[in-house]
Amino acid sequence: MIREVAFVAIAVSDAERARKFYQETLELKPARTQMEGAWVEYDFGPTTIGVGCHPAWQPSRDGTTVAFEVDDIDATIEKLKSRGVTFDIPKTETPVCWMAQFRDSDGNKLVVHKRKANA
């Protein structure tokens, strides 16, 4: 029935502030922009992350979580910290990965994630 994630939608209150965060702080490259710039999509293989604002769609402090796979979790955490990002959950090890949680400019939860080689 369900085969894969088609997209993850992240509600934001300020499209320009969100664009700067996702494109400058996280260095994501936009794939498509719609609704006069109020909706921007970022593609990662078969998954799309859509970031946008609409009066009927508001961000939630404990809403969506997106986990971004990274090559070097320590370097990524340090780079984000140097750009003013604070972490709600510091680097944590699980049996299959390492991850750390932070929030975007509207309080949406984001995670940097690194799978272990043998996982």
C-alpha positions as CSV (number, residue, x, y, z in Angstrom):
1,M,0.0,0.0,0.0
2,I,2.5,2.7,1.1
3,R,5.9,2.4,-0.6
4,E,7.9,5.4,0.3
5,V,7.8,9.0,1.6
6,A,6.6,11.3,-1.1
7,F,7.3,14.5,0.8
8,V,7.6,16.1,4.2
9,A,5.8,19.4,4.7
10,I,7.1,22.0,7.1
11,A,4.9,24.9,8.0
12,V,6.6,28.2,8.7
13,S,5.4,31.7,9.5
14,D,7.9,33.8,7.4
15,A,8.8,32.4,4.0
16,E,11.9,34.6,3.6
17,R,13.3,33.9,7.0
18,A,12.8,30.2,6.4
19,R,14.4,30.4,3.0
20,K,17.5,31.9,4.6
21,F,17.6,29.3,7.3
22,Y,17.2,26.3,4.9
23,Q,19.4,27.7,2.1
24,E,22.1,29.6,4.0
25,T,22.3,27.9,7.4
26,L,21.6,24.3,6.2
27,E,23.0,24.9,2.6
28,L,20.0,23.1,0.9
29,K,19.5,23.8,-2.8
30,P,15.9,24.6,-3.9
31,A,14.4,22.3,-6.5
32,R,11.1,24.2,-7.0
33,T,9.4,27.4,-5.8
34,Q,5.6,27.8,-5.9
35,M,2.9,30.2,-4.7
36,E,5.0,33.3,-5.4
37,G,7.9,32.0,-3.2
38,A,5.7,31.0,-0.2
39,W,6.5,27.3,-0.9
40,V,9.9,26.0,-1.6
41,E,10.8,22.3,-2.2
42,Y,14.1,20.6,-1.6
43,D,14.7,17.2,-3.2
44,F,16.7,14.4,-1.6
45,G,16.6,11.3,-3.8
46,P,13.0,10.1,-3.8
47,T,12.0,12.4,-1.0
48,T,11.0,16.1,-1.1
49,I,10.9,18.5,1.8
50,G,8.4,21.3,1.2
51,V,8.8,24.4,3.4
52,G,6.1,27.1,3.2
53,C,3.5,29.3,4.8
54,H,-0.2,29.8,4.4
55,P,-2.7,31.6,6.7
56,A,-4.5,28.3,7.3
57,W,-1.3,26.3,8.0
58,Q,0.6,27.3,11.0
59,P,3.9,25.9,12.5
60,S,3.8,23.8,15.6
61,R,6.5,23.7,18.3
62,D,6.3,19.9,18.4
63,G,5.1,19.2,14.9
64,T,7.1,17.8,12.0
65,T,10.5,16.3,12.4
66,V,12.9,15.9,9.5
67,A,16.1,13.9,9.9
68,F,19.0,14.9,7.5
69,E,21.6,12.2,6.8
70,V,25.1,13.7,7.0
71,D,28.6,12.5,6.1
72,D,30.3,13.9,9.3
73,I,28.0,14.5,12.2
74,D,30.6,16.2,14.4
75,A,31.6,18.7,11.7
76,T,28.0,19.3,10.8
77,I,27.1,20.0,14.4
78,E,30.0,22.4,14.8
79,K,29.2,24.2,11.6
80,L,25.6,24.7,12.7
81,K,26.6,25.9,16.1
82,S,28.9,28.5,14.4
83,R,25.8,29.7,12.6
84,G,23.8,30.2,15.8
85,V,22.0,26.9,15.9
86,T,21.4,25.5,19.4
87,F,20.6,21.8,20.0
88,D,17.6,20.6,22.0
89,I,19.1,17.1,22.1
90,P,22.9,16.9,21.9
91,K,24.7,14.2,19.8
92,T,23.2,10.9,21.0
93,E,24.2,7.4,20.1
94,T,21.8,4.6,19.3
95,P,22.6,1.0,18.3
96,V,22.4,2.0,14.6
97,C,23.2,5.8,14.4
98,W,24.2,9.1,16.0
99,M,21.8,12.0,15.9
100,A,21.3,15.5,17.4
101,Q,18.1,17.5,17.4
102,F,17.7,21.3,16.8
103,R,14.9,23.6,15.6
104,D,14.4,25.8,12.6
105,S,13.5,29.5,12.8
106,D,9.8,28.6,13.5
107,G,10.5,25.9,16.1
108,N,10.1,22.8,13.8
109,K,12.2,19.9,14.9
110,L,15.2,18.9,12.7
111,V,17.7,16.2,13.2
112,V,21.2,15.6,11.8
113,H,21.7,11.9,11.5
114,K,24.6,9.6,10.7
115,R,24.0,5.9,10.2
116,K,26.7,3.5,11.6
117,A,28.6,1.6,8.9
118,N,27.4,-1.8,10.0
119,A,23.7,-0.7,10.5
